[in-house]
Amino acid sequence: MYVCSCFGITEEQVEQHYADGRCTPRQIASACKAGTDCGSCVRRIQALLGRGAGRVTKERPAPVAPAAEPVRVVEPVRVVEPVVPVAAADAEPAVRAA
């Protein structure tokens, strides 16, 4: 049976999108455009998703955790003080006053 006659989307297609992890009417609309033209099918889509009056097709699938990015180990930066020569107190000056 058609849910969205504007785009020819059936109940089976909505249920397949739901099984693929699309759990809201907005996600269904992003997948197949159902509900984006006249909007008369939005309540039926909500019912198919178990969010309104109507049948509940199945339990909501558990959200899939995004893949974690690999941990990048960064070596600490070592700060080295520059070596500054210290003039000895008993050293002779380079230029003597005459």
C-alpha positions in Angstrom: 0.0 0.0 0.0 1.2 3.5 -0.8 2.2 5.8 2.0 3.3 8.7 -0.1 1.5 9.1 -3.3 3.5 12.2 -4.3 6.7 10.1 -4.7 5.2 6.6 -4.9 6.6 5.3 -1.6 5.1 2.2 -0.1 4.8 0.9 3.4 7.4 -1.8 2.6 9.9 0.9 1.5 9.3 2.9 4.7 9.8 -0.3 6.8 13.0 -1.1 4.9 14.4 2.4 5.6 13.4 1.8 9.2 15.2 -1.5 9.3 18.3 0.2 7.8 18.4 2.5 10.9 16.3 5.5 9.9 14.1 6.0 13.0 12.4 9.4 12.5 10.1 10.8 9.8 12.9 13.3 8.9 15.4 10.5 8.3 12.8 8.7 6.2 12.3 11.9 4.2 16.0 12.2 3.7 16.2 8.7 2.3 13.2 8.7 0.0 11.6 12.2 0.0 8.3 10.8 1.6 6.6 13.6 3.5 8.5 16.4 1.8 5.9 17.5 -0.8 2.3 17.8 0.4 2.9 16.4 3.9 -0.3 14.3 4.1 1.7 11.1 4.6 3.7 12.3 7.6 1.2 11.0 10.2 1.1 7.6 8.4 4.9 7.5 8.5 4.9 8.3 12.2 2.4 5.5 12.8 4.6 3.0 10.8 7.5 4.1 13.0 5.5 3.6 16.2 5.2 7.3 17.0 1.5 7.7 16.6 -1.8 5.9 16.3 -1.4 2.8 14.2 0.7 -0.3 14.3 4.2 -0.7 15.6 6.3 -2.5 13.1 9.2 -3.5 15.4 11.3 -2.2 18.2 13.6 0.7 17.5 17.1 -0.6 16.6 19.9 0.2 18.9 22.0 3.2 17.6 25.3 2.2 16.1 28.3 3.8 17.8 30.5 5.7 15.3 33.9 4.2 14.7 36.4 5.6 17.1 39.3 7.5 15.6 42.7 5.9 16.3 44.5 7.4 19.2 47.5 9.4 18.2 50.3 9.5 20.7 52.2 12.7 20.6 55.7 12.9 22.1 56.1 15.7 24.7 58.1 18.6 23.5 61.4 19.0 25.4 62.3 22.6 26.0 66.0 23.1 26.1 67.4 26.4 27.5 70.0 28.0 25.2 73.5 27.9 26.6 74.5 31.5 27.4 78.2 32.0 28.2 78.8 33.7 31.5 81.7 36.1 31.6 84.1 35.3 34.3 84.6 38.0 36.9 88.4 37.9 36.5 88.5 37.9 32.7 90.2 40.8 31.1 88.1 43.1 29.0 88.7 43.0 25.3 89.5 46.7 25.0 91.6 48.5 27.7 91.2 52.1 28.4 94.5 53.9 27.9 
